[in-house]
Amino acid sequence: MSSLHGIERAGARAKETDWIILQLCMKCIMGFLNWIVSTLQECICKCIMGFLNWIVSTLQECICKCIMGFFNWIVSTLQECIYKFLLIHLRSTKISVGLFTRDGKSEYSWLIDKLQSQRWCTIYVQPFQISNRNWSEFQEAVAKCQFAILYHSNTRGRINITDVTDSIYNEELDTLYKNLGKEKVTVVVDHMERSNDDDKAAILRNQPSIAYKAQDVFLFSTEETMPHGTKALHYTGEKNFRAILALIAECILFDYSPHRGPFTRGLRGFVSQLCGHPIAFIQLSLRWCLVQSLLLIVEKKILVRTILA
């Protein structure tokens, strides 16, 4: 009997042990399954949120690009319409451009040919040879021109325009600035070994009066300007020449002197805003744009008189 009871107790203990082991196994399996489920949930949520964020950012970018493209199109269209309207009057406009230099005519003849071959307006180039004995004649020539180019050739190996030792255009640049204003004076340096932004920055840094008294300085290398008699320039030279033409066009279209009417000054600000600050222009009210457009049409005769004055 006692052996029987011992066997029964051993069997009960084995069953109890098996049940405990089974419970532990179930807990481990359920914990593992819960970990898998939570990990999968976290990964799926991250993937879904990443995908949704990508969709949202992509849509925002596309919408912004579409809106900016639309407004850029509006700005460029308005700009083109305004310039077409203005160029109608430019074709019958004559402007006197003074070219002042101490160099010989053979050095700058290509520039005269390029300027006088333009069709959008008639440019009369009046070259003036500067010397130490014709100061009064120089002042008279300055008074007769509407736009001035101070030309310097680097054939002697020095760019001594102003603010440096043995500079040769100190008084001339100052006279052009005082008589015409900074906006109607530009400096051209020709026969450079190269014409990059670093060379230009070095010139402006060492000769700061150029930046103060002239609208800009343009560098032309020997390779960029073709031989005399041709009209084609290399890419960089043509780009710089177009920039000079833009300054001459501004001289015709926009009035910088304070005694003229407000229309040309307002028009200059309107076009400058279109060209340089399209975002700020977009933020202006539609009513302001309409008023400016009406002004442009109503005061057409004023613009013609101002350009031809």
FENGIDA-V264114 format. One record per residue. N is the residue number from 0. SS is DSSP state (helix for helix, strand for strand, loop for the rest). Layout:
BEGIN
n=N ss=SS
n=N ss=SS
END
This chain:
BEGIN
n=0 ss=loop
n=1 ss=helix
n=2 ss=helix
n=3 ss=helix
n=4 ss=helix
n=5 ss=helix
n=6 ss=helix
n=7 ss=helix
n=8 ss=helix
n=9 ss=helix
n=10 ss=helix
n=11 ss=helix
n=12 ss=helix
n=13 ss=helix
n=14 ss=helix
n=15 ss=helix
n=16 ss=helix
n=17 ss=helix
n=18 ss=helix
n=19 ss=helix
n=20 ss=helix
n=21 ss=helix
n=22 ss=helix
n=23 ss=helix
n=24 ss=helix
n=25 ss=helix
n=26 ss=helix
n=27 ss=helix
n=28 ss=helix
n=29 ss=helix
n=30 ss=helix
n=31 ss=helix
n=32 ss=helix
n=33 ss=helix
n=34 ss=helix
n=35 ss=helix
n=36 ss=helix
n=37 ss=helix
n=38 ss=helix
n=39 ss=helix
n=40 ss=helix
n=41 ss=helix
n=42 ss=helix
n=43 ss=helix
n=44 ss=helix
n=45 ss=helix
n=46 ss=helix
n=47 ss=helix
n=48 ss=helix
n=49 ss=helix
n=50 ss=helix
n=51 ss=helix
n=52 ss=helix
n=53 ss=helix
n=54 ss=helix
n=55 ss=helix
n=56 ss=helix
n=57 ss=helix
n=58 ss=helix
n=59 ss=helix
n=60 ss=helix
n=61 ss=helix
n=62 ss=helix
n=63 ss=helix
n=64 ss=helix
n=65 ss=helix
n=66 ss=helix
n=67 ss=helix
n=68 ss=helix
n=69 ss=helix
n=70 ss=helix
n=71 ss=helix
n=72 ss=helix
n=73 ss=helix
n=74 ss=helix
n=75 ss=helix
n=76 ss=helix
n=77 ss=helix
n=78 ss=helix
n=79 ss=helix
n=80 ss=helix
n=81 ss=helix
n=82 ss=helix
n=83 ss=helix
n=84 ss=helix
n=85 ss=helix
n=86 ss=helix
n=87 ss=helix
n=88 ss=helix
n=89 ss=helix
n=90 ss=loop
n=91 ss=loop
n=92 ss=loop
n=93 ss=strand
n=94 ss=strand
n=95 ss=strand
n=96 ss=strand
n=97 ss=strand
n=98 ss=strand
n=99 ss=strand
n=100 ss=strand
n=101 ss=loop
n=102 ss=loop
n=103 ss=loop
n=104 ss=helix
n=105 ss=helix
n=106 ss=helix
n=107 ss=helix
n=108 ss=helix
n=109 ss=helix
n=110 ss=helix
n=111 ss=helix
n=112 ss=helix
n=113 ss=helix
n=114 ss=helix
n=115 ss=helix
n=116 ss=loop
n=117 ss=loop
n=118 ss=loop
n=119 ss=loop
n=120 ss=loop
n=121 ss=strand
n=122 ss=strand
n=123 ss=strand
n=124 ss=strand
n=125 ss=strand
n=126 ss=strand
n=127 ss=strand
n=128 ss=strand
n=129 ss=loop
n=130 ss=loop
n=131 ss=loop
n=132 ss=loop
n=133 ss=loop
n=134 ss=helix
n=135 ss=helix
n=136 ss=helix
n=137 ss=helix
n=138 ss=helix
n=139 ss=helix
n=140 ss=helix
n=141 ss=helix
n=142 ss=helix
n=143 ss=helix
n=144 ss=loop
n=145 ss=loop
n=146 ss=strand
n=147 ss=strand
n=148 ss=strand
n=149 ss=strand
n=150 ss=strand
n=151 ss=strand
n=152 ss=strand
n=153 ss=helix
n=154 ss=helix
n=155 ss=helix
n=156 ss=loop
n=157 ss=loop
n=158 ss=loop
n=159 ss=loop
n=160 ss=loop
n=161 ss=loop
n=162 ss=loop
n=163 ss=loop
n=164 ss=loop
n=165 ss=loop
n=166 ss=loop
n=167 ss=loop
n=168 ss=loop
n=169 ss=helix
n=170 ss=helix
n=171 ss=helix
n=172 ss=helix
n=173 ss=helix
n=174 ss=helix
n=175 ss=helix
n=176 ss=helix
n=177 ss=helix
n=178 ss=helix
n=179 ss=helix
n=180 ss=loop
n=181 ss=helix
n=182 ss=helix
n=183 ss=helix
n=184 ss=strand
n=185 ss=strand
n=186 ss=strand
n=187 ss=strand
n=188 ss=strand
n=189 ss=strand
n=190 ss=strand
n=191 ss=strand
n=192 ss=loop
n=193 ss=loop
n=194 ss=loop
n=195 ss=loop
n=196 ss=helix
n=197 ss=helix
n=198 ss=helix
n=199 ss=helix
n=200 ss=helix
n=201 ss=helix
n=202 ss=helix
n=203 ss=helix
n=204 ss=helix
n=205 ss=helix
n=206 ss=loop
n=207 ss=loop
n=208 ss=helix
n=209 ss=helix
n=210 ss=helix
n=211 ss=helix
n=212 ss=helix
n=213 ss=loop
n=214 ss=loop
n=215 ss=loop
n=216 ss=strand
n=217 ss=strand
n=218 ss=strand
n=219 ss=strand
n=220 ss=strand
n=221 ss=loop
n=222 ss=loop
n=223 ss=loop
n=224 ss=strand
n=225 ss=loop
n=226 ss=loop
n=227 ss=loop
n=228 ss=loop
n=229 ss=loop
n=230 ss=loop
n=231 ss=loop
n=232 ss=strand
n=233 ss=loop
n=234 ss=helix
n=235 ss=helix
n=236 ss=helix
n=237 ss=helix
n=238 ss=helix
n=239 ss=helix
n=240 ss=helix
n=241 ss=helix
n=242 ss=helix
n=243 ss=helix
n=244 ss=helix
n=245 ss=helix
n=246 ss=helix
n=247 ss=helix
n=248 ss=helix
n=249 ss=helix
n=250 ss=helix
n=251 ss=helix
n=252 ss=helix
n=253 ss=loop
n=254 ss=loop
n=255 ss=loop
n=256 ss=loop
n=257 ss=loop
n=258 ss=loop
n=259 ss=loop
n=260 ss=loop
n=261 ss=helix
n=262 ss=helix
n=263 ss=helix
n=264 ss=helix
n=265 ss=helix
n=266 ss=helix
n=267 ss=helix
n=268 ss=helix
n=269 ss=helix
n=270 ss=helix
n=271 ss=helix
n=272 ss=helix
n=273 ss=helix
n=274 ss=helix
n=275 ss=helix
n=276 ss=loop
n=277 ss=helix
n=278 ss=helix
n=279 ss=helix
n=280 ss=helix
n=281 ss=helix
n=282 ss=loop
n=283 ss=loop
n=284 ss=loop
n=285 ss=helix
n=286 ss=helix
n=287 ss=helix
n=288 ss=helix
n=289 ss=helix
n=290 ss=helix
n=291 ss=helix
n=292 ss=helix
n=293 ss=helix
n=294 ss=helix
n=295 ss=helix
n=296 ss=helix
n=297 ss=helix
n=298 ss=loop
n=299 ss=helix
n=300 ss=helix
n=301 ss=helix
n=302 ss=helix
n=303 ss=helix
n=304 ss=helix
n=305 ss=helix
n=306 ss=helix
n=307 ss=helix
n=308 ss=loop
END
